Amino acid sequence: MGDDALGTGTSMRTVDYEAVQRTAEFRELKRRHRSFVLPVTAAALVWYLVYVVLAGWAHDFMATPVLGSINVGILLGILQVVTTFAITMIYVGYANRRLDPLAEDIRSDLEGVDPDLEPSGAR
């Protein structure tokens, strides 16, 4: 999309993104994001690798019947899927509470808009 698509008389505001990255608010946003994502990602990878290692080297354990023809391997596989959905739901809640308000403040500062005066759904 070129400038012609914006119409005549529309001015583009340039943003110094490197300066934004140096602000305390942006650094705090990155810190909050990383403090959630890195440990949760590490835990999820460990959990997944445990499942793969058990499937590859603990055949008898994984084949242990739990309920009828349902064995430990099937249960752990289902728990992998459940874990994925749980992590997603937890992250969405975390982002809504801890990341989005700060990101909204940064965006509002860049656009010169007071977020408290802007009607909801205007974005």
VOGU-3710 file (C-alpha; in Angstrom, 3 decimals, decimal comma):
1> mgddalgtgt> 0,000/0,000/0,000  1,607/3,210/-1,146  0,991/6,779/-0,068  -1,471/7,193/-2,957  -3,828/4,730/-1,262  -4,081/6,995/1,760  -5,641/9,806/-0,211  -4,524/13,376/-0,629  -4,071/15,529/2,417  -3,314/12,589/4,719
11> smrtvdyeav> -0,016/12,932/6,525  1,910/9,916/7,732  3,303/10,229/11,224  6,738/8,694/11,536  7,564/6,822/14,695  11,044/6,300/16,056  10,597/2,649/16,995  14,114/2,369/18,364  13,329/5,174/20,812  10,112/3,393/21,779
21> qrtaefrelk> 12,091/0,215/22,452  14,305/2,145/24,863  11,392/3,406/26,976  10,773/1,987/30,436  7,235/0,982/29,462  8,379/-1,065/26,473  11,163/-2,723/28,471  8,594/-3,614/31,145  6,284/-5,075/28,486  9,137/-7,238/27,162
31> rrhrsfvlpv> 10,078/-8,300/30,704  6,505/-9,322/31,526  6,150/-11,217/28,251  9,439/-13,064/28,637  8,842/-13,845/32,317  5,765/-15,808/31,275  6,713/-17,227/27,886  10,209/-18,534/28,577  9,462/-20,639/31,682  6,177/-21,958/30,280
41> taaalvwylv> 7,820/-22,849/26,969  10,668/-24,620/28,771  8,217/-26,576/30,936  6,100/-27,538/27,921  9,162/-28,719/26,003  10,366/-30,785/28,955  6,883/-32,315/29,308  6,816/-33,121/25,576  10,334/-34,624/25,628  9,429/-36,764/28,630
51> yvvlagwahd> 6,503/-38,125/26,630  8,697/-38,812/23,584  11,412/-40,473/25,674  8,859/-42,660/27,459  7,274/-43,600/24,137  10,666/-44,502/22,681  12,313/-46,271/25,586  9,639/-47,295/28,118  7,351/-49,397/25,967  6,178/-51,602/28,828
61> fmatpvlgsi> 5,305/-48,618/31,016  3,452/-46,843/28,212  1,547/-50,056/27,422  0,359/-50,469/31,015  -3,447/-50,731/30,945  -5,288/-48,136/33,010  -8,932/-48,641/32,108  -9,932/-51,340/29,635  -7,922/-50,835/26,469  -6,795/-47,335/27,529
71> nvgillgilq> -3,142/-47,399/28,511  -0,682/-44,946/30,046  0,588/-43,886/26,606  -2,882/-42,855/25,432  -3,534/-40,941/28,649  -0,223/-39,088/28,419  -0,914/-38,313/24,755  -4,313/-36,871/25,632  -2,676/-34,875/28,417  -0,300/-33,383/25,828
81> vvttfaitmi> -3,298/-31,957/23,964  -4,959/-30,806/27,195  -1,707/-29,127/28,234  -1,590/-27,209/24,951  -5,112/-25,859/25,416  -4,470/-25,076/29,100  -1,300/-23,128/28,296  -3,166/-21,187/25,613  -6,013/-20,283/27,970  -3,623/-19,306/30,761
91> yvgyanrrld> -1,570/-17,154/28,386  -4,658/-15,367/27,055  -5,705/-14,516/30,613  -2,192/-13,375/31,474  -1,951/-11,252/28,334  -5,353/-9,678/28,962  -4,407/-8,768/32,544  -0,686/-7,976/32,373  0,376/-7,317/28,772  -2,521/-5,722/26,917
101> plaedirsdl> -3,041/-2,758/29,275  0,633/-1,818/29,035  0,693/-2,360/25,260  -2,423/-0,210/24,970  -0,726/2,581/26,932  2,309/2,410/24,641  0,111/2,432/21,533  -1,925/5,348/22,847  1,228/7,317/23,584  2,445/6,692/20,035
111> egvdpdleps> -0,874/7,739/18,530  -1,347/10,644/20,916  -4,669/9,286/22,179  -5,869/9,142/25,778  -6,973/5,486/26,199  -9,448/6,464/28,936  -11,269/8,851/26,592  -11,301/6,565/23,554  -14,587/4,674/23,168  -14,280/0,898/23,435
121> gar> -14,288/-0,924/20,132  -12,909/2,111/18,279  -9,796/0,176/17,294
//
